[in-house]
């Protein structure tokens, strides 16, 4: 991932996504917490894929070091689930201003 861009995070889960009720994807880095949910998330049932788009402003809020990412959700039966935490690099940019 790169600061100042609008990446789409792609999360593939090994469960039936149709069973999920509420989905939250959280990014964390040194006290900075960003959680995406509801309209921020696209679900592709057949591919077991969840896509989350980040804005330029959101990626600019992070420093050029690793970011932790985790998905949590509730199921239609009322259970809560959480994925393992994944760490991705947040690469830097040279022009450190908003362009969109």
C-alpha distances in whole Angstrom, upper triangle without the diagonal:
4,7,10,8,9,7,9,9,12,14,17,20,23,25,27,25,28,29,27,28,25,21,19,15,15,12,13,13,17,18,16,16,15,16,16,19,22,21,18,18,19,21,22,25,26,22,22,18,17,14,13,12,10,12,11,14,12,8,11,13,11,11,10,10,9,9,12,12,15,17,21,23,27,29,32,34,33,31,28,25,22,20,19,16,13,11,7,6,5,6,9,11,15,16,15,17,17,17,18
4,6,6,8,8,11,12,15,17,21,24,27,29,31,28,31,32,30,30,28,24,21,18,17,14,15,14,17,19,16,17,16,18,18,21,24,23,19,20,21,23,25,28,29,26,25,22,20,17,15,13,11,11,10,12,11,7,9,11,9,10,8,10,11,11,14,15,18,20,24,26,30,32,35,37,36,34,31,28,25,23,22,19,16,14,10,8,5,4,6,7,11,12,12,14,13,14,15
4,6,8,9,13,14,17,19,23,26,29,31,32,30,32,33,30,31,28,24,21,18,17,13,14,13,15,17,14,15,14,17,17,21,23,22,19,20,22,25,26,29,31,28,27,24,21,18,16,13,10,10,7,9,8,5,5,8,7,8,7,10,11,11,15,15,19,21,24,27,30,33,35,38,36,35,31,29,26,24,23,20,18,15,12,10,6,6,6,6,10,10,9,10,10,12,13
4,7,9,13,15,18,21,25,27,31,32,33,30,33,34,31,31,28,25,22,19,18,16,17,16,18,19,16,17,15,18,17,21,23,21,18,20,22,25,26,30,31,29,28,25,22,19,16,13,10,8,5,7,8,5,5,9,9,11,11,14,15,14,18,18,21,23,26,28,31,34,36,39,37,36,33,31,28,26,26,23,21,19,16,14,10,10,8,7,10,9,7,8,7,8,9
4,6,10,12,15,18,22,25,28,30,31,28,30,32,29,29,27,23,21,18,18,15,17,17,20,21,17,18,15,17,16,19,21,19,16,18,19,22,23,27,28,25,25,21,19,16,13,10,8,7,5,8,9,6,8,11,11,13,13,15,16,15,18,17,20,21,24,26,30,32,34,37,36,35,32,30,27,25,25,22,20,18,15,14,11,10,10,9,12,11,11,11,9,9,10
4,7,10,13,16,19,22,26,27,28,25,27,29,26,26,23,20,19,16,16,14,17,18,21,21,18,17,14,15,14,16,18,16,13,14,15,18,20,23,25,22,22,19,16,12,10,7,5,5,5,9,8,7,10,12,13,15,15,17,17,15,17,16,19,19,22,24,27,29,31,34,33,32,29,27,25,23,24,21,19,18,15,15,12,13,14,13,16,15,14,14,11,11,10
4,6,10,13,16,19,23,24,25,22,25,27,24,25,22,19,17,14,15,13,16,17,20,21,18,17,14,15,13,16,18,16,13,13,14,16,18,21,22,19,19,16,13,10,8,6,6,7,8,11,10,8,12,14,13,16,15,16,15,14,15,14,16,17,20,22,25,27,29,32,31,30,27,25,22,20,21,19,16,15,12,13,11,12,14,14,17,17,17,17,15,15,14
4,6,10,13,16,19,21,21,18,21,23,21,21,19,16,15,12,14,13,16,18,22,22,19,17,14,14,12,14,15,14,11,10,10,13,14,17,19,16,16,12,10,6,5,4,6,9,11,14,12,11,15,16,16,18,18,18,17,15,15,13,15,15,18,19,22,24,26,29,28,27,25,22,20,18,19,18,15,15,13,14,13,15,17,18,21,21,20,20,18,18,16
4,6,10,13,16,18,19,16,19,21,18,20,18,14,13,10,11,11,14,16,20,21,18,16,13,13,11,13,15,14,11,10,10,12,13,16,18,15,14,10,8,6,5,6,8,11,14,16,13,12,16,16,15,18,17,17,15,12,12,10,11,11,15,17,20,22,24,27,26,24,22,19,17,15,15,14,12,12,11,13,13,15,17,19,22,23,22,22,20,21,20
4,7,10,13,15,16,14,17,19,17,19,17,14,13,11,13,13,17,19,23,23,21,19,16,15,13,14,16,15,13,10,10,10,10,13,14,11,10,7,6,5,7,9,11,15,17,19,17,16,19,20,19,21,20,20,17,15,14,11,12,11,15,16,19,20,23,25,25,23,21,18,16,13,15,14,12,14,12,15,16,18,21,22,26,26,25,26,24,24,23
4,6,10,12,13,11,15,16,14,16,15,12,12,10,12,13,16,19,22,23,21,18,16,15,13,14,15,16,13,11,10,10,10,12,13,10,8,6,5,6,8,11,14,17,20,21,18,18,21,22,20,22,22,21,17,15,13,10,10,9,12,13,16,17,20,22,22,20,18,14,13,10,11,12,10,13,13,16,17,20,23,25,28,29,28,29,27,27,26
4,7,9,11,10,13,15,14,17,16,13,14,12,15,16,19,22,26,26,24,22,20,18,16,16,17,18,16,13,12,10,10,10,11,8,6,5,6,9,12,15,17,21,23,25,22,21,25,25,24,26,25,24,20,18,16,13,12,11,13,14,17,17,19,21,22,19,18,14,13,10,12,13,12,15,15,19,20,23,26,28,32,32,32,32,30,31,29
4,6,8,8,12,12,11,15,15,12,13,13,15,17,20,23,26,27,25,22,20,18,17,16,17,19,17,14,13,11,11,10,11,9,6,6,8,11,14,17,19,23,26,27,24,24,27,27,25,28,27,25,22,20,17,14,12,10,11,12,14,14,16,18,18,16,15,11,11,8,11,13,13,16,17,21,23,25,29,31,35,35,34,35,33,34,32
4,7,9,12,12,12,16,17,15,16,16,19,20,23,26,29,30,28,25,24,21,20,19,20,22,21,17,16,13,13,11,12,10,7,9,11,15,17,21,23,27,30,31,28,27,31,31,29,31,30,28,25,23,20,17,15,13,14,14,15,14,17,18,19,16,15,12,12,10,12,15,15,19,20,24,26,28,32,34,38,39,38,39,37,37,36
4,6,9,8,9,13,14,13,16,16,19,21,24,27,30,30,29,26,24,21,20,18,19,21,20,17,16,12,12,10,11,10,7,10,12,15,18,21,24,28,31,32,28,28,32,32,30,33,32,31,27,24,21,18,15,13,13,12,13,11,13,14,15,13,13,11,12,11,14,17,18,21,23,26,28,31,34,36,40,41,39,40,38,38,36
4,5,6,8,11,14,13,16,17,20,23,26,29,33,32,31,27,25,22,20,18,18,20,20,16,15,11,10,7,9,10,7,10,12,15,18,22,24,28,31,32,29,30,33,33,32,34,34,33,29,27,24,20,18,15,14,12,12,10,11,13,15,14,14,12,14,14,17,20,20,24,25,29,30,33,36,38,41,42,41,41,38,39,36
4,5,5,9,11,10,13,14,18,21,24,27,30,30,28,25,22,19,17,15,14,16,16,12,11,8,8,6,9,9,6,8,9,12,15,18,21,25,28,29,26,27,30,30,29,32,32,31,28,25,22,18,16,12,12,10,11,9,10,13,14,13,13,12,13,13,17,19,19,23,23,27,28,31,33,35,39,39,38,38,35,35,33
4,6,8,11,11,15,17,20,23,27,30,33,32,31,27,25,21,19,16,15,16,17,14,12,9,9,7,10,11,9,11,12,15,17,20,23,27,30,31,28,29,33,32,32,35,35,34,31,28,25,22,19,15,15,12,11,9,9,12,14,14,14,14,16,16,20,22,23,26,27,30,31,34,37,38,42,42,40,40,37,37,35
4,7,10,11,14,17,20,23,26,30,33,32,30,26,24,21,19,16,15,18,19,15,15,12,13,10,13,14,11,13,13,17,19,22,25,28,32,32,29,30,34,33,32,35,36,34,31,28,25,21,18,15,13,10,9,6,6,8,10,10,11,11,14,15,19,21,23,26,27,31,32,35,38,39,43,43,41,41,39,39,37
4,6,7,11,13,16,20,23,26,29,28,26,23,21,17,15,12,12,15,15,12,13,10,12,10,14,15,11,12,11,15,16,19,22,25,28,29,26,27,30,29,29,32,33,31,28,25,22,19,15,12,10,7,6,4,6,9,9,9,9,9,12,13,17,19,20,24,25,28,29,32,35,36,40,40,38,38,35,36,34
4,7,10,13,16,20,23,27,29,28,26,22,20,16,15,11,10,13,14,12,13,11,14,13,17,17,14,15,13,16,16,20,22,24,28,28,25,27,30,29,29,32,33,32,29,26,23,20,17,13,11,7,5,5,5,9,8,10,10,11,13,15,19,20,22,25,26,30,30,33,35,37,40,40,38,37,35,36,33
4,7,10,13,17,19,23,26,24,22,18,16,13,11,8,7,11,12,10,12,11,15,15,18,18,15,15,12,14,14,17,19,21,25,25,22,24,27,25,25,29,30,29,26,23,20,17,14,11,8,5,5,7,9,11,10,11,9,10,12,14,18,18,20,23,24,27,27,30,32,34,37,37,35,34,32,33,30
4,7,10,13,16,20,23,22,20,16,14,10,8,6,7,10,10,8,10,10,13,14,17,16,13,12,9,11,11,14,16,19,22,22,19,20,24,22,22,25,27,26,23,19,17,13,11,7,6,4,7,9,11,14,13,12,10,10,10,11,15,15,16,19,20,23,23,26,29,30,34,34,32,31,29,30,28
4,6,10,13,17,19,18,16,12,10,6,6,5,8,11,9,8,12,12,15,16,20,19,16,14,11,11,10,13,14,16,20,19,16,17,21,19,19,22,23,22,20,16,14,11,8,6,5,6,9,12,15,17,15,14,11,10,9,11,13,13,14,17,18,21,20,24,26,28,31,31,29,29,26,28,26
4,7,10,14,17,16,14,10,8,6,5,7,10,12,9,8,11,12,15,17,20,18,15,13,10,10,8,11,11,14,17,17,13,14,18,16,16,19,20,19,16,13,10,7,6,4,6,9,12,15,18,20,18,17,14,12,10,10,12,11,11,13,14,17,17,20,22,24,28,28,26,26,24,25,24
4,7,10,13,12,10,7,6,4,6,9,13,14,12,12,15,16,19,21,23,21,19,16,13,13,10,12,11,14,16,16,12,13,16,14,13,16,18,16,14,10,8,6,5,6,8,11,14,18,21,22,20,19,15,13,11,11,12,10,11,12,13,15,15,18,20,23,26,26,24,24,23,25,24
4,7,10,10,8,6,5,6,9,12,15,17,13,14,17,18,21,23,25,23,20,18,15,14,11,12,10,13,15,14,10,10,13,11,10,12,14,13,10,6,6,5,7,9,11,15,18,21,24,26,24,22,18,17,13,13,13,10,10,9,10,12,11,15,17,19,23,23,21,22,21,23,22
4,7,7,6,5,7,9,12,15,19,20,17,17,20,22,25,26,29,26,24,21,18,18,15,16,13,15,16,15,12,11,13,11,9,11,13,11,9,6,5,6,9,12,13,17,20,23,27,28,26,24,20,18,15,14,13,10,10,9,10,12,11,15,17,19,23,23,21,22,21,24,24
4,6,5,7,9,12,15,18,22,23,20,21,23,25,28,30,32,29,27,24,21,20,17,18,15,16,16,15,12,11,12,10,7,8,10,8,7,5,6,9,12,15,17,21,24,27,30,32,29,27,23,22,18,17,16,12,12,10,10,11,10,13,14,17,20,21,19,20,21,23,24
4,6,8,12,15,18,21,25,26,23,24,27,29,31,33,35,33,30,28,25,24,21,21,18,19,19,17,15,14,14,11,9,9,11,9,9,9,10,13,15,18,20,23,26,30,33,34,31,29,25,24,21,20,18,15,15,13,14,13,13,15,16,19,22,23,20,22,22,25,26
4,6,10,13,16,19,23,24,22,23,26,28,31,33,35,33,30,28,25,24,21,21,18,19,19,17,14,14,15,11,10,11,14,13,13,11,11,13,15,18,19,22,25,28,31,33,30,28,24,23,20,20,19,16,17,15,16,16,15,18,18,21,24,24,21,22,22,26,26
4,7,10,13,17,20,21,18,20,23,25,28,30,33,31,28,26,22,21,18,17,14,15,15,13,10,11,11,8,7,9,13,12,12,9,10,12,14,16,18,21,24,27,30,32,29,27,24,23,20,20,19,16,16,14,15,15,13,16,16,19,21,22,18,19,19,22,22
4,7,10,13,17,18,15,17,20,22,25,27,30,28,25,23,20,18,15,16,13,14,16,13,10,11,13,10,9,12,15,14,13,10,10,10,11,13,14,17,20,23,26,28,25,24,20,19,17,17,17,14,15,14,15,16,14,18,18,21,24,24,21,21,20,23,22
4,7,10,14,15,12,13,17,19,22,24,27,25,23,20,17,15,12,12,10,11,13,11,8,10,12,9,10,13,16,15,14,11,10,10,11,12,13,16,19,22,25,27,24,23,20,19,16,16,17,14,15,14,14,16,14,17,18,20,23,23,20,20,19,21,20
4,7,10,12,9,11,14,16,20,22,25,23,20,18,14,13,10,11,10,12,15,14,10,12,15,13,13,17,19,18,16,13,12,10,9,9,10,12,15,18,21,23,21,20,16,16,14,14,16,14,15,15,16,18,16,20,21,23,26,26,23,23,21,23,22
4,7,8,6,7,11,13,17,19,22,20,18,15,12,10,7,9,9,11,14,14,11,13,16,14,15,19,20,20,18,15,14,11,11,10,11,12,15,17,19,22,20,20,17,16,15,15,17,15,16,17,17,19,17,20,22,23,27,26,24,23,21,22,20
4,6,5,6,9,11,15,17,20,19,17,15,11,11,9,11,12,14,17,17,14,16,19,18,19,22,24,24,22,18,17,13,12,10,10,10,12,15,16,19,17,17,15,15,14,15,18,17,18,19,20,22,21,24,26,27,30,29,27,27,24,25,23
4,5,6,9,10,14,16,19,19,17,15,12,12,10,12,14,15,19,19,17,19,22,21,22,26,27,27,25,22,20,17,16,13,12,11,13,14,15,18,17,18,16,16,17,18,21,20,21,23,23,25,24,27,29,29,33,32,30,29,26,26,24
4,5,7,10,14,16,19,19,18,15,12,11,9,10,12,13,17,17,16,18,21,21,22,26,27,27,26,22,21,18,18,15,16,15,16,18,18,22,21,22,20,20,20,20,23,22,22,24,23,25,24,26,28,28,31,30,28,27,23,24,21
4,7,10,14,16,19,18,17,14,10,8,6,7,8,10,14,14,12,15,18,17,18,22,23,24,22,19,18,15,15,13,14,14,16,18,20,23,22,22,20,19,18,18,21,20,19,20,20,21,20,22,24,24,28,27,25,24,21,21,19
4,7,10,13,16,15,13,10,7,6,5,7,10,13,16,17,15,16,20,20,20,23,24,24,22,19,18,14,14,11,12,12,15,16,17,21,20,20,18,17,16,16,19,18,18,19,19,21,21,23,25,26,29,29,27,26,23,24,21
4,7,10,12,12,11,8,6,5,7,9,12,15,18,20,18,19,22,23,23,26,26,26,24,21,20,17,16,13,15,14,16,17,18,21,21,21,19,18,18,17,20,20,19,21,20,23,22,25,27,27,31,30,29,28,25,25,22
4,6,9,9,8,6,5,7,9,12,15,18,22,23,21,22,25,25,25,28,29,28,26,23,21,17,16,13,14,13,15,14,15,19,19,19,18,16,17,16,19,20,19,22,21,24,24,27,29,30,34,33,32,32,29,29,26
4,6,6,6,5,6,8,12,14,18,21,24,26,24,24,28,28,28,31,30,30,27,24,23,19,18,15,17,16,17,16,17,20,21,21,20,18,19,18,20,21,21,23,23,25,26,28,30,31,35,35,34,34,31,30,28
4,6,5,7,8,11,15,18,21,24,27,29,27,27,31,31,30,33,33,32,29,27,25,21,19,16,17,15,16,14,15,18,20,19,19,17,18,17,20,22,22,25,25,28,28,31,34,35,38,38,37,37,34,34,32
4,6,8,11,13,17,20,23,26,29,31,29,29,33,33,32,35,34,34,31,28,27,23,21,19,20,18,19,18,18,21,23,22,22,20,21,19,22,24,23,26,26,29,30,32,35,36,39,39,39,39,36,36,33
4,5,9,11,15,17,21,24,27,29,27,26,30,31,30,32,31,30,27,25,24,20,19,17,19,18,19,18,20,22,23,22,22,19,19,17,19,21,20,23,22,25,26,28,31,32,36,36,36,36,34,33,31
4,7,10,14,17,20,23,26,28,25,25,29,29,28,31,30,29,26,23,21,18,16,13,15,14,16,15,17,19,20,19,18,15,15,14,16,18,18,21,21,24,25,28,31,32,36,36,36,36,34,33,31
4,7,10,13,16,20,23,25,22,22,25,26,25,27,27,26,23,20,19,15,14,12,14,14,16,16,18,21,21,20,18,16,15,13,16,17,16,18,18,21,22,24,27,29,32,33,32,32,30,30,28
4,7,10,13,17,20,21,19,19,23,23,22,25,25,24,21,18,17,13,12,10,12,12,15,15,17,20,20,19,17,15,14,13,15,16,15,17,17,20,20,23,25,27,30,30,29,29,27,27,25
4,7,10,13,16,18,16,16,20,20,20,22,22,22,20,17,16,13,13,11,14,14,17,18,20,23,23,22,20,18,16,15,17,16,15,17,16,18,18,20,23,24,27,27,26,26,23,23,21
4,7,10,13,15,12,13,16,17,16,20,20,20,18,15,15,11,12,11,13,14,17,19,21,24,23,22,20,18,16,15,17,16,15,16,15,17,16,18,20,21,25,24,23,23,20,21,19
4,7,10,12,10,10,14,15,15,18,19,19,18,15,16,13,15,14,17,18,21,23,24,28,27,26,23,22,20,19,20,18,17,17,15,17,15,17,18,19,22,21,20,20,17,17,15
4,7,8,6,7,10,11,12,15,16,17,16,13,14,13,15,15,17,19,22,24,27,30,28,27,24,23,20,19,20,18,17,16,14,15,13,14,16,16,19,18,17,16,14,15,13
4,5,5,6,9,10,12,15,16,18,18,15,17,16,18,18,21,22,25,28,29,32,31,30,27,26,24,23,24,21,20,19,17,17,14,15,15,15,18,16,15,14,11,11,10
4,5,5,6,9,11,13,14,17,17,16,18,17,20,21,24,25,29,31,33,36,34,34,31,29,27,25,26,23,21,20,17,16,13,13,13,12,14,13,11,10,7,8,7
4,6,5,6,9,12,14,17,17,16,18,18,20,21,23,25,28,31,33,36,34,33,30,29,26,26,26,23,22,20,18,17,14,15,14,13,16,14,11,10,7,10,9
4,5,5,7,11,13,15,15,12,14,14,16,17,20,22,25,28,30,33,31,30,26,25,23,22,22,19,18,17,15,15,12,14,14,14,17,16,13,13,11,13,12
4,5,6,9,10,12,12,10,13,13,16,18,21,23,26,29,32,34,32,31,28,26,23,22,22,19,17,15,13,12,8,10,10,11,14,13,11,12,11,13,13
4,5,8,9,12,14,12,16,16,19,21,24,26,30,32,35,37,35,34,31,29,26,25,25,21,20,17,15,14,10,11,9,9,12,11,8,9,8,11,12
4,7,10,12,13,11,14,15,18,20,22,25,28,31,34,36,33,32,29,27,24,24,23,20,19,17,15,14,11,12,12,13,15,14,11,12,11,14,15
4,7,8,9,8,11,13,16,19,21,24,27,31,33,35,33,32,28,26,23,22,21,17,16,13,12,11,7,10,9,12,14,15,12,13,14,17,17
4,6,8,9,12,15,18,21,24,27,30,33,37,38,36,34,31,29,25,24,22,19,17,14,12,10,7,8,8,10,13,14,11,14,15,18,19
4,7,9,13,15,19,22,25,28,32,35,38,40,38,35,32,29,26,24,22,19,16,13,11,7,5,5,5,8,11,13,12,15,16,18,20
4,7,10,13,17,20,23,26,30,33,36,38,36,33,30,27,24,22,19,16,14,10,9,6,5,7,8,12,15,17,15,18,19,22,23
4,7,10,13,17,20,23,27,30,33,35,33,30,26,24,20,18,16,12,10,6,5,4,5,8,11,15,18,20,18,21,21,23,24
4,7,10,14,16,20,24,26,30,31,29,27,23,21,17,15,14,10,8,6,5,6,6,10,13,16,19,21,19,21,20,23,23
4,7,11,13,17,20,23,27,28,26,23,20,17,13,12,10,6,6,4,6,9,10,14,16,19,23,24,22,24,24,26,25
4,7,10,14,17,20,23,25,23,21,17,14,11,9,9,6,5,6,8,11,12,15,18,21,24,25,23,25,24,25,25
4,7,10,14,16,20,21,19,17,13,11,7,6,6,5,6,9,11,14,15,19,22,24,28,29,27,28,27,28,27
4,7,10,13,16,18,16,14,11,8,6,5,8,8,10,12,14,17,18,22,24,27,30,31,29,30,28,29,28
4,7,10,14,15,13,11,7,6,4,7,10,10,13,16,18,21,22,25,28,30,34,34,32,32,30,32,30
4,7,10,12,10,8,6,5,7,9,13,14,16,19,21,24,25,28,31,33,36,36,34,34,32,34,32
4,7,8,6,5,4,6,9,12,15,17,19,23,24,28,28,32,34,36,40,40,38,38,35,37,34
4,5,5,5,6,8,11,14,17,19,21,25,27,30,31,34,37,39,42,42,40,40,38,39,37
4,5,7,10,11,15,17,21,23,25,28,30,33,34,37,40,42,45,45,43,42,40,41,38
4,6,9,12,15,18,21,24,26,30,32,35,36,39,42,44,48,48,45,45,43,44,41
4,7,10,13,17,20,22,25,28,30,34,34,38,40,42,46,46,43,43,41,42,40
4,7,10,14,17,19,22,25,28,31,32,36,38,41,44,45,42,42,40,42,40
4,7,11,14,16,19,22,24,28,29,32,35,37,41,41,39,39,37,39,37
4,7,10,12,15,19,21,25,26,30,32,35,39,39,37,38,36,37,36
4,7,9,12,15,18,21,22,26,29,32,35,36,34,35,33,35,33
4,6,9,12,15,18,20,24,27,30,33,34,32,34,32,34,32
4,6,10,13,17,19,22,25,28,32,33,32,33,32,34,33
4,7,10,13,15,19,22,25,29,30,28,30,29,31,30
4,7,10,13,16,19,22,26,28,26,28,27,29,28
4,7,10,13,16,19,23,25,23,25,25,27,27
4,7,9,13,16,20,21,20,22,22,24,24
4,6,9,13,16,18,17,20,20,22,23
4,7,10,13,15,14,16,17,18,19
4,7,10,13,12,15,16,17,19
4,7,9,9,12,14,15,17
4,6,6,9,11,12,15
4,6,9,12,13,16
4,6,9,9,13
4,7,9,12
4,6,9
4,6
4
